[in-house]
Amino acid sequence: QVQLAESGGGLVQAGDSLRLSCAASGRTFGRYSLGWFRQAPGKEREFVASITSSVTTSYADSVTGRFTISRDNLKNTVYLQMNSLKPEDTAVYSCAARNGWYNLRNYEPEYWGQGTQVTVSS
């Protein structure tokens, strides 16, 4: 069982940067593949980024080159560094986890955080 708690959301202007953090419980954090998803008002949840247990990363086309996912296994934390933010990045961002080596673009996560709101003004 893994519990996930996001932080770092907020209101920023277009072009600004923001870093989201997701702290996880559990002693086997390093075995989990982790990801970030987002859901904008009136839209379906979409994949943003994934990092496997072996630190292989994957990104949605819409964020490639602007967002970076990373993990610190000593701190049981996964990060999403978001640069050059755009109004269309406005959404609730949630982190997710799945035990094992998985690209969460293609595999359903087992665990979800509650989400953190990111709002980008133009």
ABEGO torsion letter per residue (X at the ends): XBBBBBBGBEBBBBGBBBBBBBBBBEAAAAABBBBBBBBBBGBBBBBABBBBAAGBBBBBAAABGABBBBBBAAAGBBBBBBBGBBAAABBBBBBBBBBEBBBAAABBBABBBAEBBBBBBX
